[in-house]
Amino acid sequence: MTVVSKNHPAPELVRIRRALLSVSDKRGLVDFARGLADAGVELVSTGGTRSALEKAGLKVRDVSELTGFPEVMDGRVKTLHPGVHGGLLAIRDDVEHQAAMQEHGIVDIDLVAINLYPFEQTVAGGADKATIVENIDIGGPAMIRAAAKNHAYVTTLTDPDDYERVLATLAEQNGSLPLALRQEFAALAFARTAAYDAAVSGWFAQDLALEAPRHRAFGGKLHDVMRYGENPHQQAAFYTTGDPRPGVASATLLQGKQLSYNNINDTDAAFELVSEFDAATSAACAIIKHANPCGVAVGDNLGDAYRRALECDQTSAFGGIVAFNRPLDAQTASEIVKLFTEVIIAPDASEEARQILSAKKNLRLMITGAMPDPKKPGMMVKSVSGGLLVQGRDNGHVAPEDFKVVTRRAPDARELADMAFAFQVAKHVKSNAIVYALNGATVGIGAGQMSRVDSARIAARKAVDAAEVLGLEVPRTKGSVVASDAFFPFADGLLSAIEAGATAVIQPGGSMRDQDVIDAADEAGVAMVFTGMRHFRH
C-alpha cells in the first residue's frame, strides 16, 4: 500500500474527472482525448495540443483558465504556475491542502498526458545549436515529475502507446484508475525524464568537448525483453539510446525470430567490422562467432567475399553471424543458406535474396539502410561493480602511407595491402589478437588469449585445420602477412608467426624489446612495419 503520509493512505481507485494534455508527439491524441471526453473527463490543454483537439471538434479548456495567466515568451512559460502544479501535487485527503486550493482557486488534475519536446530527434537530425537548445523541455518534465510524485492521486502518461490501455481500464473501472496502474506509470515517468535529462546533459558534454564531466548520465528506451541473457539463468533486455548510427539497434528485422542477447552482441560486432571497408571500393564480409571474427574477406562482389571469409574457418562459422557492407544479392543468399546461420545483417537485400532466405524461417535477416562511419566518434560504456567505465569508440585508423618500415626489407605492394586489411580486422578481434591474411582474406585468427604467442600459435593451427578441410597441401599462412593488435613483448610471438609462414608483419610497436623483435625479423628476411596505434579490445 502506498502511503502519502502517515495519515493519508493512497486510495485504491481514483475517479478521473480532469485531464491535462500537452504533447509534442500527437500520435493517437484525438482518439484518446475523445475517449476521455466520452468518459466524462474535462479536458485542459496547451498551445498546439489544444488547437489539434479543437480542430477535431472537442471541447477543451485552455491552461490559462487554470493559471489566470496567458502563455508568454513564445510559449516558454505556460504551465510553470501554482494553478497547475498545485492541482498536480495536492494531497486530496489533507485538510490544509484542500483549504489552500479553495483559497487560491486551484482545481484537481487527475491525469496528465505529456510527452516532451523532441530533443533527441532534433539532435539526431543535425539541427543548429539554437534549435537544439530551444527543444529542451522545461515545463513538461516539471509536470511529469510533479504528477508522478503524487501518483497516489494522479495518473501520469508519457507514451502514446499507453492510451488504449488507460481507456480500457477506465471503462472496466467505471471511470476510475487503480493504484497499481498509477504506480506503474509513475515509474515510467521518472525513467522517461531521467533518460531525457541524460540526453540533454550528454549533448552539452559533447558540445563543450567535456571528456570527463563531473556527472555522467545514460538513458535508453526498451526495445526488447530477451528470453534470457548470455545464459538461461540471467535476465536481459535491449535498450536503444536514440543514436542514429546505422546498426543492430536501428535495423529492420525482415524475418526470423527475436534476436537473443548473444545475437545482438555478435551482430553489432560483425556489422561494425565490415564498416571498416569502403563499399565503393570492395565488397566485404565478416563472419562472427562469440564476438570474434572466424573469417573476414574483401572481394569484387559479395559472393566472392563470403566464400573467402568462410574458407578461413568453416567449422566455427556454423551457427554464426554474417555481415556485409553492400546490399545482399540472390547469388550470395543462395550460398549462405547451405550453412546454418543465425543472423545476416546488411545495408539492404534484393527481393530475390529475401525470397531465397524466407525458406529458412529461423534465419534472421536484418537491413540497416546504410553503413556506419568507422571514423565517427562515439561513446562506449561498460559496467563494473559499483561503477561505469566510459571511453570513446575506437575510431582510430592508420593509413598505409603512415606505416613506419622498421626492417631492412620493406613490404611489397601485395604485402602492404594485406597488412592494412589485417590490421583493420585485428582491431575487431579480442585481445590478444593475431590475424594472418593473404590476398584480402583472413587465413588464421587467434583471439582472446592471455599470451600473444599462444594467439599466434592458435591462429596458425586454425590455418592448418582449414587447409585440411579445403584439401590444400600447405596452410595459407605460407606467404601471408600477420597483424598484431599490440606490440610483441618478446620475439617469440613473431617467431611463431614466421614459423607459420608469414613474410610480413604489422604491429603498433612500442615495446622495450622492439629492437629484439626487429632483429628477429631481419634475420628471417621478414618485412615489418609499426603503426604507432594499439587496438586492444577486451
Order of alpha helices (4+ residues) and beta strands (2+ residues): beta-beta-beta-beta-alpha-beta-alpha-beta-alpha-alpha-alpha-beta-alpha-alpha-alpha-beta-alpha-beta-alpha-beta-beta-beta-alpha-beta-beta-alpha-alpha-beta-alpha-beta-alpha-beta-beta-beta-beta-alpha-beta-beta-alpha-beta-alpha-beta-alpha-beta
